[in-house]
């Protein structure tokens, strides 16, 4: 499952990079902990921030759904 959003321009919000790492930057990140360890609905979770767009950067969250579950529209808490 892949969810993407158009975010602010990098110069308007320099905190986006660190935010992406906190949210889904490895096995100790918040989304990984929630979806893989607690809810057990994903095998892995990652996020990416591509600041190269002219109108704003692209923020993507990717998760591999655990066997026995189906992708649903995920809404952030």
C-alpha positions as CSV (number, residue, x, y, z in Angstrom):
1,X,0.0,0.0,0.0
2,X,1.4,3.4,-0.9
3,X,0.0,6.8,0.2
4,X,1.4,10.0,-1.1
5,X,0.8,13.7,-0.3
6,X,2.1,16.9,-1.7
7,X,3.8,18.8,1.1
8,X,5.4,22.2,1.6
9,X,8.4,23.4,-0.3
10,X,11.6,22.3,1.5
11,X,12.7,25.8,2.2
12,X,9.4,26.7,3.8
13,X,9.6,23.8,6.3
14,X,13.1,22.4,6.9
15,X,11.7,20.0,9.6
16,X,10.1,17.7,7.0
17,X,13.2,15.5,6.7
18,X,13.6,14.8,10.4
19,X,9.8,14.3,10.7
20,X,9.9,11.6,8.0
21,X,12.6,9.8,9.9
22,X,10.7,10.0,13.2
23,X,7.5,8.8,11.6
24,X,8.7,5.9,9.5
25,X,12.5,5.8,9.4
26,X,13.3,2.3,10.5
27,X,12.2,-0.3,13.0
28,X,12.1,2.1,16.0
29,X,9.9,4.6,14.2
30,X,6.4,5.4,15.3
31,X,4.5,4.0,12.3
32,X,6.6,0.8,12.2
33,X,6.0,0.2,15.9
34,X,2.3,0.8,15.6
35,X,1.5,-1.1,12.4
36,X,4.1,-4.0,12.7
37,X,4.6,-4.6,16.4
38,X,1.3,-3.5,18.0
39,X,-1.4,-4.0,15.4
40,X,0.5,-6.7,13.4
41,X,-1.2,-5.6,10.1
42,X,2.0,-4.8,8.2
43,X,5.3,-6.6,7.5
44,X,7.2,-3.4,7.1
45,X,6.7,0.4,6.9
46,X,8.8,3.1,5.3
47,X,8.5,6.8,4.3
48,X,10.2,9.0,1.7
49,X,10.4,12.7,1.2
50,X,11.2,14.0,-2.3
51,X,11.8,17.7,-2.1
52,X,12.5,18.1,-5.8
53,X,9.0,19.1,-6.9
54,X,8.4,22.8,-7.9
55,X,5.0,23.1,-6.1
56,X,6.0,21.2,-3.0
57,X,7.7,18.0,-2.0
58,X,6.2,14.6,-2.3
59,X,5.7,12.7,1.0
60,X,5.1,9.0,0.6
61,X,4.3,6.3,3.2
62,X,4.6,2.6,2.1
63,X,3.6,-0.5,4.0
64,X,3.6,-4.1,3.1
65,X,0.4,-5.7,4.3
66,X,0.7,-8.8,6.6
67,X,-0.7,-12.1,5.2
68,X,-4.3,-12.4,6.2
69,X,-5.0,-8.7,6.1
70,X,-6.3,-6.5,3.3
71,X,-5.2,-2.9,2.5
72,X,-7.6,-0.4,3.9
73,X,-7.7,3.4,3.6
74,X,-5.4,4.3,6.5
75,X,-6.2,7.5,8.4
76,X,-3.5,9.0,10.5
77,X,-4.5,9.4,14.2
